[in-house]
Amino acid sequence: MRRAERLFQIIQILRRSKRRPITAGDIAGELETSLRTIYRDISQLLAERVPIRGEAGIGYILEDGFDMPPLMLTADEIEAAMLGAQWVMGRGDAALVRAARDLVAKIGAVVPAHLKPLALDSTLVSPNWKRIERDSVDMARVRASIHAQTKIRIAYGDEQGRASERTIWPFAVSYWEMVRVVVAWCELRKGFRSFRTDRVRAADFLAERYPVPRTRLTAQWKKEIADAVASGDYQRRQETPASRT
C-alpha cells in the first residue's frame, strides 16, 4: 500500500471509530503494517494539520469538523456499495429504489476503468425471488416525518384485521426481508410499537412535532429491546405479536 493510501485509510479508521480512541496497534493490525510506520504516519498527518487528538499507548481520535473528500473507493468498498444498492433496489420503496439506481450510476461513472467491472458486473448478488409486501403508506413522507420529528395519525389493521386509530411519533423504519416496519412511540398504548407499512390503512401527516428528540426515543427503544432480550421477554413478544399492537 502506498503511503498516500495508507494515510487516507488511517483517517477513515479514525472516522469510523467516532469518539472512541483507537490505538496505533489496532490501526497497524488492520492495515497490516508496523507500529513504527503508524506512529510515523500519525506524525505526518499532524504536521499536515489533520485534527487528531491522543498519544501513543492511549489511542487517537479525529476531532469533529474535519472534512476531506475521499480519494477513491477501494475494491471492497465498491462491492459493499453495489451489494447494498441491490438489496435496496429489491426491497426499498420507490424513492429509495431510484436513489439506489442513481448511486450505482454515479459510482460507475467515477471509478477508474480497472474497477468498473466491480460496479457494473458485481460478483455479489442479493436475490429477490419472494413477493415483497407493498407499502400502503407514502414512505417518502414517513421518512420526512422522521427527519422533521413530526407526528402521524394512522388507521391501522393488526394481524387479526382489528382496526384502530393512533397518533404515533415515528423515529425509525426497519427494513425486513419481506416487509417494512415503522418504529414509533404510540400515544394510544403509551409505549413503543412497530407498524407494518402494508397494514396502514390511512395516514394523516401532522405538522405538530413530538416533544421528545428522535435520538432519545431511539436510545430508549434500543434499551427496552436489549432488556427484553436479556430477560427472555423479547422472544415471547415475537410469538404473540398481536399483544404488541
N, C-alpha and C positions, 0 to 999 in steps of 0.2 A: 504494500500500500504506500503510495506517495505521501510525503509529509503534508501537503495541502489537503489531501483527502482525509488524512488522519486528524488534522486539526479540526476539520469540519465535523468529523464523527464524534470527536470529544465534545464539541458544542451540542451536538444532537443528544448525546448521552446525558449531559447536564440538563438540557431542556426536558428530557423525558423524566428525569428524577424529580422534577418540580422543586419543592422546598426541602427535600430530604438530601442531606450531604452524601456524596458518593466518593469513595476513596480512590486514590490513584491505583491501588491494587486491583479494584473491581474494573476500572477503566482498562488497565493493562490486560486483564484476563479476557475481557470482551473483544478487544482489538488484537489480541494475540501478539503482544509486543512486550518489551521490558518495562519495569517500573521506572528505570532511569530515563527511558525515552519519554514516558508520560510526564515526568517531572519537567523535563526539558520543554515539552510541548506546552504545558501549562504556563511556564515562564514566558514562552513566546507569545501566547495568547494574551497574557497580562501586559506584555510590552506593547501589544497592538491595541491596548485599551479595551479588551473584552472584559466586562464587569464580572469577574469570577471572584468569589469570596471563599476563604478557607485556608487550610495549611496542611502540610504533609503529616500523615498519621491520624488526622481527624476527618478530612474529607472536604469536598468542594461543592459549591452550589453556584448557579448562574443567577445573577441579580435580575429583578424584574425590570422590564422596559427595554431589554436588549433585543434588537431585531436585525437579523441578517438573512437575506433570501437564500434558499437552498441552492447549492452549486449544481447538483444533479442528483436525480434519483438513482439508487442502486438497483441492481437486477432484482434482489429480493423485495425491495420496496415497490417496484413496478408490478411484480406478480401479486403482492399483497393487495395493492390498489385494484388490480384487474379482478381478482377473486372477489373482493368486497363489492365492486361495481356489478359483477354478475349476480351476486346474491340480491342486491338491491333491485336490479332490473327485473328479477324474477318474483320478488315478494313485496316491493315497496308500492306506495300509492303513485298516482300518475305524475305528480310533480317530482317526486324523488327518482322515478324511473327516468324522466327527462334529464334530471341533474346527473344521474349516473352515466347516461349516454354521452352527455356533454363532457364529463370528466374523462371518459375513455378517449374521446376525440381530441381533447386538449393534450392529454399525455402522449397520444400517438403522434401529435404534431410537433412536440418539442423534444422528445428523446432522440438521441443520436441513432444513426442508421443501424449500428450493430445491436441496439437494444429494442428496435421496433418489433421484432418477432415476439418479444415478451408482452408487448402491449396489444398487438394486433392478432396474435395467434398463440395465446397463452396455453401452456400445458396443464394449468389448473382449471378445473371446472366446478361449477355449483349447479348441479342438475335440478330442474324444477318440473317433475313429472306429475305431481299431485295437484289437485284443484285447490287453489287458494281462495278462501272466503273473501268475498268482495266487501269493501267498506261501504256502509250505508250512511256515512257522515263525511263531510268535506275535511280530509286530513290536513290539507294545507292550512285551513282555518284553525284546526285544532292545534297544529304546531305554532301558528301565530299567537293563539291564546296562551299557550305555554310560555312563549318568549315574553309576551306582554303581561303575564301573570294576571289574566282576567278570567272571570267565571264563565261557565257554560251551563245552561239549563237544558237537560236532556229528558226525553221519553225513552225508556229502556225496557226491553223484554229479556228476562233471565232465561236460564236453560230450560225451565219448565214452561216458558211462554208467559209467565206472570208479568204484568205491566206495572211500571212505577215511573214517577217523575221525580227528578232530583236536580239539585244545583250542586255542581262539582267544581273543585279547584284543580284543574289538570296540571301536572308538573312533569310527566314523562310519557313516552309512548314506547311500549315493549313490542318488539317485532319477533314473533314466534314463527315456527316453520310454516304453519298453515293459517294463522290468524294474527291480527294486531290488537293490542290491548292498550287502552288509555288508563294510566295510573293516576289516581286523583284522591283528594280528600273529599268525602261525601258529607254534605251538610245534613242530609236526612239521617244517615247512620252514625254521624259524629265519629268517623274513623276513615282509615284508608280503604279504598275499594278499587277493583280493577274492572273495566268495562270493555267487553269485546266490541270492536268497531262495526262488526256486521250485525250487532243486535241493537244498535242505537236507532230508534225509530224516528226521532226528530231531534233537532238541536237548535237552540237559540243562543247565539254567541253574544254575551253581555259585555258592556263597556266597563262594568264595575270590576275593579281589581280586588283580588283576595288579600286578606290582611297579613298573611304570613309569607315571608320570602320563599321563593321556589327552592332555593338551596337548602333552607332549613327543613322544608317539607321532605325533600329528597333524603336528607340525612336521617330524619325521624323514621321515615318509611324503611330505609335500609336497616336501621337498628331494630325496628319491630320485626322485620323478616329474619334477621340474624338471631334475635332472641327466640323467635318461634321455631327456627331450625334447631337451636341448641336444646330447647325443651321437648322437641318431638311434636309440637303442635302444628308445625307447618305442613307435615305430611297429612295430618288429619284434616286440615283445611282443604288441601288439594283433593282429598277423597270425598268431601262434601261441599262442592263449590257453591251450591245454592245458598248455603248459610252465610256466604260472604258477599252477597249482592245487596 
